Amino acid sequence: MKDSPVSRKGQSGVMLLEALIAILIFAIGILGIVGLQGTAIKQVTDARYRSDAALLANQLIGQMWLTDRLSTTLDSQFTAAGTSNAKYTAWKTMVTSTLPVPDPSSQSPTVVVNHTAGAVGEGTVTITIFWLAPSEPSGTTPHQYVALAQIR
């Protein structure tokens, strides 16, 4: 008994088609991994800026705890409107050198001391720090970190 010869005509190009489909699937996978890598880098950068802002706010709160904690003293030394605000000026310089502040004149870090006697929030300090990641286009809303502390 003779086996009939297998017809190659019906399978010509099948291997090439399989190879092209495999390359397409591989390319889609690689593009997905590249996209994930870009997103991961953006998230890590944002987390770094957020942790730097938290560290800077905590440094200023620590300095407030070391001084005379009268609200008038905190106002004069640690706010932009203070009369002898050398500590605020030094801290603001540190913030602008550490974080990419979008516009230092309009979005500089703010420190608000609530010194209304007998008020619910008496002795609270609110620190707000703004930054804009360098990869983001200008005109987008800047990120912000707000720290609230009770200084008494």
C-alpha positions in Angstrom: 0.0 0.0 0.0 1.2 3.4 -1.0 0.4 6.4 1.0 -0.8 9.3 -1.0 1.6 12.2 -1.0 0.6 15.1 1.2 -0.4 18.1 -0.7 1.9 21.1 0.2 -0.1 23.5 -1.9 -2.8 23.9 0.7 -0.3 24.8 3.5 2.0 27.2 1.7 2.4 30.4 3.7 0.9 29.1 6.9 4.2 29.2 8.8 4.8 32.8 7.6 1.3 33.8 8.8 1.9 32.2 12.2 5.2 34.0 12.6 3.6 37.3 11.7 0.8 36.8 14.3 3.4 35.8 16.9 5.4 39.0 16.2 2.2 41.1 16.5 1.3 39.6 19.9 4.9 40.1 21.1 4.9 43.7 19.9 1.6 44.5 21.7 3.0 43.0 24.9 6.1 45.1 24.6 4.1 48.3 24.0 2.0 47.5 27.1 5.1 47.1 29.2 6.6 50.3 28.0 3.4 52.1 28.8 3.4 50.6 32.3 7.0 51.7 32.8 6.2 55.3 31.9 3.2 55.4 34.3 5.3 53.8 37.1 8.0 56.5 36.6 5.5 59.3 36.8 3.9 57.8 40.0 7.3 57.4 41.7 8.2 61.0 40.8 5.0 62.3 42.2 5.4 60.2 45.4 8.9 61.6 45.8 7.6 65.2 45.6 4.8 64.5 48.0 7.2 63.0 50.6 9.6 65.9 50.1 6.7 68.3 50.8 5.7 66.4 53.9 9.3 66.5 55.2 9.5 70.2 54.6 6.2 70.9 56.4 7.3 68.7 59.3 10.6 70.6 59.5 8.8 73.9 59.9 6.4 72.4 62.5 9.4 71.2 64.4 10.9 74.6 64.4 7.6 76.0 65.6 7.7 73.6 68.5 11.2 74.8 69.5 10.3 78.4 69.7 8.0 80.4 72.0 4.7 79.0 71.1 2.6 82.1 71.5 0.5 82.7 68.5 1.9 86.2 68.0 5.4 84.8 68.0 4.5 82.1 65.5 2.8 84.7 63.3 5.8 87.1 63.3 8.4 84.4 62.6 6.7 81.7 60.5 4.3 83.5 58.2 4.9 85.5 55.0 3.2 88.5 56.7 5.4 88.4 59.7 7.7 91.3 60.7 10.8 89.2 61.5 10.1 86.2 59.4 13.6 85.1 58.8 12.7 81.5 59.6 9.9 81.5 57.1 12.1 83.1 54.4 14.8 80.4 54.9 12.2 77.6 54.9 10.6 79.1 51.7 14.0 79.1 50.0 14.4 75.5 51.0 11.0 74.6 49.5 11.7 76.4 46.2 15.1 74.7 45.9 13.7 71.2 46.7 10.4 71.2 44.8 9.5 72.5 41.3 7.3 75.3 42.4 5.1 76.5 39.4 5.2 80.2 40.1 6.9 81.3 43.3 5.3 84.7 43.3 1.7 83.5 43.2 1.9 79.9 44.5 4.5 80.2 47.2 4.0 78.0 50.3 1.6 79.4 52.8 1.6 79.2 56.6 -1.6 80.2 58.5 -1.6 80.5 62.3 -5.0 80.5 63.9 -4.6 82.6 67.0 -8.2 83.5 67.8 -8.5 83.2 71.6 -11.1 80.7 72.6 -11.9 79.6 69.1 -12.3 75.9 68.2 -9.1 75.9 66.2 -7.0 78.0 68.5 -3.3 77.3 68.1 -3.6 75.4 64.8 -1.1 75.9 62.0 -2.0 75.1 58.4 0.9 74.7 56.0 0.2 74.4 52.2 2.9 73.6 49.7 2.4 73.6 45.9 4.5 71.9 43.2 4.1 71.1 39.5 6.0 68.0 38.2 8.4 69.0 35.4 6.8 66.4 33.0 3.4 68.1 33.3 2.5 71.0 30.9 2.2 74.5 32.3 -1.3 75.6 33.0 -2.3 72.4 34.7 -3.5 72.5 38.3 -0.5 72.2 40.6 -0.3 69.4 43.2 -0.5 70.5 46.9 0.3 69.1 50.3 -1.5 70.5 53.3 -0.3 69.9 56.8 -2.3 70.8 59.9 -0.8 70.9 63.3 -1.8 71.9 66.8 0.9 74.1 68.4 0.3 75.0 72.0 
